Amino acid sequence: MSRFELVRAGAKASGPEPATQRNVAHRGAEANPSAKTLQDKFSAAIKRVDVIWGETVVFVDPASVHEVILWLHDDPTQQYDFLSDVTAVEYRDSEVPIEVVWHLRSLPYRRFLRVKAQLPKGQPLEIDSVYDIYKTADWLERECYDMFGIQFRGHPDLRRILMWESYKEGFPLRKDFPLRGRFSRSEQLRQALAQNPEARYSMEELTIADAFAELPQDMRERLSKGERTGE
């Protein structure tokens, strides 16, 4: 029987175990030590570092995001082994770039790092996927694409996840999106009801035939006679 190794958060950190921060200043607090290491290693690719309410934000050149995050994940002195979120931010000022945001956590060192890349408006909203680094990026990047229109290069299945596949009104969390949508409520309802929910799934995902064949014989006989199953 294989054994599991218990991992205690912060166990690899030098000195005393990191403590929960208290009475954190809005700005001016000490940065996550990973930020200085990133500046030393990646130089110009690190645009700036901010510390806001005790959380470190590292702005990275969009072309270097994948390389930086891969290093944070793989390097034994960093070990950012948990991607908790991928999202985006658009500001009301039309001149301010859209920000793509990654929330990274290093459980061994008990560190949190917010990585941001700025994509200027008026240019293609594209950036490299980190799916090959974190499999959890799959649905997170799909949601970011669905709501903001960010194209993640290299994602294996980039399609809508909250709105239906043929949704035509755009990207609901963009600032130029009308509060009531671009179509009337009746047209929105008509489009939703016209969708075939099976259209984007394989038969293996939809059919119970394969699963039925693997059930115990007595259960298959009972189901064949019309017995209803419970939840």
Secondary structure, 3 states (H helix, E strand, C coil): CCCCCCCCCCCCCCCCCCCCCCCCCCECCCCCHHHHHHHHHHHHHEEEEEEECCEEEEEECHHHHHHHHHHHHHCCCCCCCEEEEEEEECCCCCCCCEEEEEEEEECCCCEEEEEEEEECCCCCCEEECCCCCCCCHHHHHHHHHHHHCCEEECCCCCCCCCCCCCCCCCCCCCCCCCCCCCCCHHHHHHHHHHCCCCCCCCHHHHCCHHHHHCCCHHHHHHHHCCCCCCC
